[in-house]
Amino acid sequence: MHKEVKTAAEFDAAIASGKVLVDFWATWCGPCQLMGQKIAAELEPAMPDLTVVKVNVDEAPDLAARFGVMSIPALFCFKNGVRCGEFIGVTDCADIRAVF
């Protein structure tokens, strides 16, 4: 399941429970588009209980700043609201699955 969030309140609610992958991205970012395709094609089918939260850094710069995002794509993994992994750049989906 995908969710797009733009506010801190939406973000906090989205990561509060379950397995959540937060994808900080931008429309103009080619590697972000590639990572989004990999998540949809490889990760989501393998992890049906995963929620993917998309944060467009141009639309929610405060959320990007909150996590110190300086390069995109930036991927943060959460289990029940606790960060359990972080990846910068195009990442192998097997590496992401391993942190959950």
Secondary structure, 3 states (H helix, E strand, C coil): CEEECCCHHHHHHHHCCCEEEEEEECCCCHHHHHHHHHHHHHHHHHCCCEEEEEEECCCCHHHHHHCCCCCCCEEEEEECCEEEEEEECCCCHHHHHHHC
